[in-house]
């Protein structure tokens, strides 16, 4: 900056500054570019993206959050758009692509308004007012669902998993996902509460996707410690131990002086007896399976095998806690403290042959369950995992809120029309901002039509005509191109997915629109070596 003819330096040399409309235009371009990157993945007939890392790892997906996570976005405004996708995924588990393309549409509308001379503050105010009204409209469009309505919950899961490259097993996956959530859902103070950590997803490469199953228990990526132990235990009583089943070194330095072979034999005998006493305590508790978080000594392995007990060692703490919830048992610190009341129960514990994992299944009223996925390749099974995760989250969202909305662009079309009516009642320059906010919702049905191979203009006009006649559930059937009742077709998604997408997109667009100055610090240049003196 300059003061009374003299330049005043207030920023370091390594700060790159962009001001005014250039700063806004830069953020708008970044938001539009990111929206364009994921736009073609929207909907059941959306395309997939292949992402190849610098190490050669390949990811094939149409999940918006995964795509943006894999990309190295450098632009600061672009990073804020990526944060929208991350927030959407963390909060509701689905709708990331919708949220991102909404940000892109809102930023494009802001660009047009700024060009027309509307101040960014007015735009931001209009967007916020539009968001509040939009959330109110979505609430009015919601339909109630009971927590035990398995059919509707399966339709909600089906909508989330459609188009995820797993069409061949989608019907089976729907049931697995809903049954998993129903198994772990709890009622607290009259409300349904679900914890996503209570449903574990385990993957195994080598078999077809049709082999996916719901395990009412836990799958542990370990094998039994001793080949002489039984491979399968029926009606298992499971002991969960946090401490090692071996002689533990003393905390202080100590020496044992042995002067004769007899003393050595006595020492070995004493050690073996100590270890045998540990096993005797486990056997007396009634345990037939031992899960140990630490190591198991060879002698203990021998005695356990001799008593027909299946044992697993070095289990991760996270898996131990999950197993305790699944089998309804208590983790005990010392083997001496274990009682029959601490034991968990399962119909079967199996060391699965050629798979290298222990499957504990058939637990009665488990507080945690596992979905075991199988597939022919790692790329395929990773995409199946993402689809199942989305399904789990949307079913949990619907059960907790007890509300869902229809898909197919029906909600967005209704928002488009009703927000225009609301804008007319406001008036002034803010009316223009609210109308622009309303028009941004057109990008969803338009993109659905484009990705399905239909004429976007025709389909949007047909949707508007249907909704203008009061048919609020009419949406685009992406397979036939006709405008149909989405409620009858069973195209459902949780209300929370829609409301979160609207809030995240609006708040990000509002923040980016109000930025008129970007100061980016580049890496400081290292010290320069002085030039060598010339020899003159």
N, C-alpha and C positions, 0 to 999 in steps of 0.2 A: 504494500500500500504506500501512498505518497501523502506527505503532510507538509504544507507550506513550501512546496517545491522540492523538498528533500525526501528521498526514498527511505521508508522505515521497514526493515526486514523483521517480520514476526514469525516466519516459519523457517524451519531448517531447509537446507538445500535438497535433501533427499525426500521431501514431501511433494507429491504430485497433487495438484488441486484442480478440481473441475467445478465450475460455478453456474448458477442460474439454470436456464433451460437446457444447457448442455448436460448438467448433472441429472436432471429429470429424464432427458432423452436417453442417456446412457442406461439408467435403471429400467426404463421402459423397454429398450432393446433387449436387455438381459432377460427380463421377465418373459417377453414374447418368444425369445429364442429357446428358453427352457420349456415353455408351454408347447412349442412346436415339436420339441424333441420327444415328448411323451404323448402328444395329441393322438397319434395314430394307434395307440394301444387301448384307447377307451372302448368299452363295450364288449359284448360276447364275441363279436367278429373283428375285434381289434387285432393288429399285427404284433408280432414279437420283436424284441431287440436282441441282437447278439453283442455281448460286451466282452472284450478280450483284454485282460490285464497285461501289464508289462512283463509278467512272469509266464504269460501264455495260458493262464486259467480262463476258461470260457464259461460265461453265464448267459443262458437263453431265457428271457422272461418278458412278460408284459406288465409286470408290477411297477407302478410309477415310482414308489419309494426305493425299490431295489435298483432301478435304472439310475436315478439321481444320486444314490449312495455310491454307486460304482464309478460315476463320472467325477472327474477332478474339476469342480467349478471354482474359478479364480475370482470372478467378478463379485465385489461385495454385495451389490444388489441381487445378483444371482444366488448368492449364498443364503440370502433371506428367503428367497422363493423355495430353495431346497429345504430350509428349516420348516416351511409350511407343510411340505410332504412328510417330514420327520414327525412333526407334531400330530398330524392327522393319523399317521400310522401308530404312534405311541398311545394316542387317546382312544381311537376307535378301531384301528386295525385294517381299515378299508377306506376307499374313496380318495386315495392319494392323487390319482390322475385327475379326477374331477376338481379337486382343490387347486391343483397347479394350473389347469387350463382356465379356471375362473380368475386366478390372479392375472394371467396373461390377457384375458379379455377385459378385465377392469383397468389394467394399465394402458391397454390400447385405447379404451374409451377416454381415459384421463388425458392421453396425448392429444386427442382430437379436441377436447374441451379447452385445454391450455392454448392450443393454436387459435381457438375462437376468442380468447381473451378472458376466460373464466379463471379466477384465482384458485390455486391449489387448496387453499383453506376452505373455500366454498365446496370444492369437489369432495374433500375429506368429510365435511359435515354432511353432504348429501349421501355419501356412501354409508356413513354411520347410521343415518336415519333410515336408509333403505335396508340395511342389515337388520335393524330392530324390527321393522315391519315384515321382512322376509321370514324371520324366525317365528313371528306370530302366525304368519300364513302357513308355514310348514306344520306348526303345532295343530292348526285347524284341519290340515289334510291327513293327519296321522290316524292310524287304525289301531285299536287295542288288540293285544295278543296275550293269552294266558301262558304261564310258564310251563304248563303241561300239554300245550297244543303242539304235539310232535309234528303233525303234518305241516302246519304253517312255519314252524321253526326249520323244517327241512327245506321248504321253499326259499326261506331267507338264506340258508347256507348255500343252496343251489345257485341262487343269483350271484352270490359273491364268488363262487368257484367256477362259474361258467366262463369259458374262453381262456382257461389257464392251461391249455395243452393236455388236459387230463380227462377229456370228454368220455373216454371209454370206461372209466371207473367212477364217474361223477355220481351216479345213482347210489353206489355202495358207499362212497366217501361221505355223502350227505348224512346217511344214517349213522355212520361211525362218529361223525363230528357231533351231531345232536345228542346221541346217547352218551358220549363222553362228557358233554357239558351238563346234561341232566344228572349224571352220576355225581358230579362234584358241586353242583349248585346248592347253596344253603340259604335258609330263611333266617333273617335277623331283623327283629323289630317289625315284622310284617312285610319286609321287603326281601326280594331275591338278591343274593350277593354271590358273584362268581369271581374267582381268582384265576387268571390265565396261567399262573405258575403251577396250578393243580392239574393241568393237562400237559404231559410231556410228550414231545414228538421224537421218536427214534427212527433212524433210517438204516436200511440194510440193502446193499447192492447185491444183485445176483438172481433175483426172481422177478416175476411179472408184477405189475401194479395191482392186479386182481387179488394178490395175496395180502393186501393191506388188512389190518385187523385192529379191533379195540381190545386192549389187554386191561382187564380190571385188576390192575396191580402195577408192576414196574418191570422194565427191561434194563438190565445192567450189562454194560460192555465188558464183561469179565468171563472167565471160565472157572470151573471148580479147581481147587489147588492140588488135588491128588487124584490120579486116574483110578485108584481103587475105591474112591467114593462113588455112591450111586449117582447115575446120570439124571434120574427122575425121582422125585419124592412126592407122593400123594398125601393129601390132607396134612400139609406141612405145618409145623410149629416153628416159628422163626425167631431166633435170638439176634438182636442187633447190638454189637459191641463197638465202643469207641476206642478202647485201649488195645494194644497189641497182645496177642496170645503167645508170648515168648518171655524169656527172662530179661527184664529191663535192667540196663546198666544203672549203677548207683549214681546219685547226684554228686557225691564227693569221691576223691581219689582214694582207692583202697587196694590192698594187696593181700593175696592169700598165699601163704607159704606152704608148699607141699613137699614133703621130704621122703615119701615112699609111694610105691605103686598102689598100696592098699588105700592110702589117703586119696589118691586120684580116683580110684574106683568108687570110694565112698562119696566123693564130691559129685561124680557123674550120676551116681544112683540118686543122690539127693536132688539134683537138678531135674532128672527124669521124673522123680516122684512129685516134685512141685508142679511140673507141666501136666502130669497125669491128674493131679488134684483139680487143676483148672478144667480139664475135660470132664472129670467126674461131676463137677458142679454144674456144667452145661447139660450133661446127660440127665442128672437128677431133676433139672428144671422141666424136662420133657421136650427139649428142643430137638428137632430133627434136621434143621437147617441153620447155619451160622453165617451171618453177614458181618464181616469185620472191617473196620475203617483202616486198621493198621495191618502189620504183617502177622503171619502165623508160622511158628517154628515148625521144623520138620517133624519133631517128636509129637507135637500136638496134632499135626496133620495125620500122622500114623494112627494115633489113638482115636481121633474123630472118625477116620475111615473104618477102623476096627469096629466102632459102634454104629456104623451105617449112617453117619451124619454127613450131609453135603455142606461144604464150607467154601466161602469166597473171601479173598483178602484184598487189601489196598483199594477199597471202594472210596470214591470221592465223597467228601462231606455233603455236597449238594445232593448226590444220589442217595446217600444214607438217610438224610432228612426226608427226601421224597418217598423212599421205601417205607420209612416209619409211618408216614401218613397213609400210604397205600395199604399196608398190611395191618394198620391199627395197632402197632406195637410201640414200645418205648426203647429209646437208645440208652443202654446201660454203660457206665464208665468202666466198671470192673466186673470180670466174670463172677467173682465171689458174691456180688450183690444181686445177680440175676434170679428172678423168681418166675413162676409160671404166669403170673399176672402181667409180666413185661413182654411176653412172647406175642408176636403177631401171628396171623393165620392166613393160609392160602390153600386153595384146592390142589394146586400143583406148582412145584418148583422144578424147572427143567433146564439142564445144560444143553442148549440146542446144538445138535450135531452139525458140523461144517459151517457154523454161523458165528461162533465165538461170542455168544452172549447168554446170560442167564435170564430166563423168562419166568417171572413169578405171577401167576394168574389165578383167577377165580376167588379174589378176596371178597369177603362179605362186607357190604356197605363201605367201600373204600373212600377215603377222603381225597385221594389222588389217583388218576388213571393214566395209562400210556397208550398213545396211538403208534402202532408199529407199521411203518411204511416200507414197501419194497419196490424195487425197480431195476430195469436192465442196465441203466447207465446212471452215473452220478449227476449229470446235467438234468436228466429227466426227473430223478427223485428229488432234486433240490427244488424244482418248479412245483412238484407235487406237495412238498413241504410248505411252500409259500401259499399254495391254494388252500391247504388244510388249515394253516394258521389263520388266514383271512376268514375261513368258515367258522372256526372256533370263536374268534373275536366278535363277529357280527351276531352269532347266536347268543353270546353272553350279553352283548349290548341290548338286543331285543328283549331278553329275559329280564334284565335289570330295569329297563325303562318301561317294559310292557307295551311298547308302541313301535309301529313300523310304518313306512310309506311305500307307495308303489314306485317302480322304476320306469325304464323306457322313455325318459325325458318328460314324463307327465308332470312331475312336481315342478320342474324348471319352466315348463310352458305356463303352468298356472301362476307361478311367481312373475313371469314376464307380463302377463295381462293384469294381474291384480296390483302390481307395483306401479304400472302406468296409471291406473285409476287413483292410486294413492298420491302419485306425483302431481296429478292435476289438482288435487285438493290442497297441496302445499303452496304452489305458485312461486314466483320469483326465480332467481338464478339457481337456487337449490333444486327447483323442479327439474332443471336440465340435468343436474348431477344424478338425481334419483332415476330419471328416465334412462340415463346412460347405464346406471347400475342395473336397472331392469333388463335392458337389452343385452347385458353381458351373459345372462342366463340362457340366451338363445344359442350360445356356443355349444352347450351340451347336446341338445337334440340334433343340432346341425352336424356335430362331429360324429354322433352315433350313425346318422344317415350316410355320411361320407365314408366312414369305415366299413359300412355294410354294402357299399356299392350302389347306393340310391342317390337320386337327385336331391341334394340338401334343401334347396329352395322350395321345391314342391312339398316335401315332407313337413317342413316347418310351417308352411301355409296351411296344410291339412290339419296339423296339430292345433294351430291357433283357431281355426274354424270350429273344430270339435269342442275346444275348451270355451270358446265364446258362446256356445250353445249350452254350457253348464255341465259338460261331460268331463269332470275333473280327473277321472282315472284313465283317460285315453292317452296312450303312448305309442311309440313306434315299435312294431314287431320287426326286429332286425333281420329275421329270417325270411319273411314274406314281403316286407316293405309296406304292409298295410297298417292303418291306425286302428288299434284294438284296445279293449278294456284290459289294462294291466292287472287289475284286481282279479278278474276271472282267469287270466293266464297264470297267475301266481308269481309274478315278477315283483318280489318284495325286497326291501332293504331297511335296516333299522333307521328310525328317525334320527338317532344320534349321529349317524354317518353324514346325513345331509346337513344338519345344523352345525356340526363341527367344520365341515368343508366351507360353509358360508361364512362362519366366524373367522376361521383361519385366513381365508382368501381376502376377506374385506379388510381385516386388520393389517395384513401385510401390504396390500395395495394402498391403504390410507397412509401408512408410515412411509412407503416409498415415494408417494406423490408429494409429500410435504418436505422432501429433501431437496434443498437448493444449493448445497455445497458439499462436495466430497473431497476429503483430504486423505490421501493414501500415502502412508510412509513406506518407502522402498527400503531395501536392505542397505545399510550404511556401507559405503565403499571403504575398503581396507586402507591402511596407511601407505602412502606412496614412498617408494625408495628414492632418496635424493640422487640427482643425476651425477654421474662421475665427472670430476673436474677435467676440463680439457687441458691437454698438454701443449701449450702454445709457446 
